[in-house]
Amino acid sequence: MISMESGTHHHPHLRERIREAGGIYEWANDVLIRIAGPAQLGDGPGAPCTHCGRTRVEHVERDGVLYCPED
């Protein structure tokens, strides 16, 4: 918050920021997400297939289903 009279910034104490965030866990989680970004979900395109061992990007998609590539 900026004070119009003095032109200085006022930052609430850490205890107040933690309370406003909903507790220490929520505050820490918010800080980590701002620094590292959101969690990566899924195995990603480079994960090996459990059936053929090749990566997912090598597979063929038909009707929304991935099929192992033919040799």
C-alpha positions, 0 to 999 in steps of 0.5 A, a space after each residue: 500500500 502506498 501512503 499518499 502523504 509520505 510516498 512510502 510503501 507500507 508492507 504488512 507484517 509477515 504474521 498479518 500476511 499469513 493470517 490473510 492468506 488463510 494460514 501458514 500452509 496456504 501462505 507458503 503454497 502461494 509463495 512457492 507457486 509464484 516462484 516455481 509456477 504451477 505443478 506439472 501434471 501427467 507424465 508428459 510426452 516423453 514418458 515411455 508407453 507401458 505396452 511398447 516402451 516407445 514415447 507417447 509422441 510416437 503413437 498414433 491417435 485415432 478417435 481420441 485413443 492412442 495406439 502403439 506405433 506399428 513396427 
